[in-house]
Amino acid sequence: MRSECSRRGRFQRRSELPGEMNFSGAADSLGGVCLGTEGGFATLLVLLLLTALFLYGAEGYVRANAENRMAHREAQSRQAVYAAEGGIEWAKDELLLNPDLKAGRLSLDGGEVAIAVESASDPKGGSREEVYLVTSTARVGRAERKISVVLKRSLGRWLVLCYREIHQ
């Protein structure tokens, strides 16, 4: 009759040399020692450890990637604000040359700015100076920012009566 160990293929004969003892496993009825009875547990432990390490690495990658995307979007958002402010400055210069300006469009590297101009009378009256509502919408990547400014030309200078960043 074959032992349980020999059927699994993990059977080793005991040493025949005098004084040499082998305690690495359980003895079977044929005088052999069954090796690897705890090998399945060690393999399972190694697999669990590797899985945990993989999950920690994957979590680190996901967090780093998310932080990178957030930083990129924040940079695009700031660039869009600066581009919209640049559109307001462009409209100020163009209104000096053409007081009847209604709209304009600028193309920038990686973005675009659309400017809309509305002429309005001075709400306080008494002055013949023109008041303009200038709205600048900038788009850089996925970020879009809109700034609205009420401008008044007085004594050769532009006065900003109202400045708003419009959040949508």
HELIX and SHEET records of a PDB file:
HELIX    1   1 GLU A    4  ARG A    8  1                                   5    
HELIX    2   2 GLY A   39  LEU A   97  1                                  59    
SHEET    1   A 3 PHE A  11  ARG A  13  0                                        
SHEET    2   A 3 GLY A  32  CYS A  34 -1                                        
SHEET    3   A 3 ALA A  26  ALA A  27 -1                                        
SHEET    1   B 5 ALA A 103  LEU A 108  0                                        
SHEET    2   B 5 GLY A 111  ALA A 120 -1                                        
SHEET    3   B 5 VAL A 131  VAL A 140 -1                                        
SHEET    4   B 5 ALA A 143  SER A 154 -1                                        
SHEET    5   B 5 ARG A 157  ILE A 166 -1                                        
END                                                                             
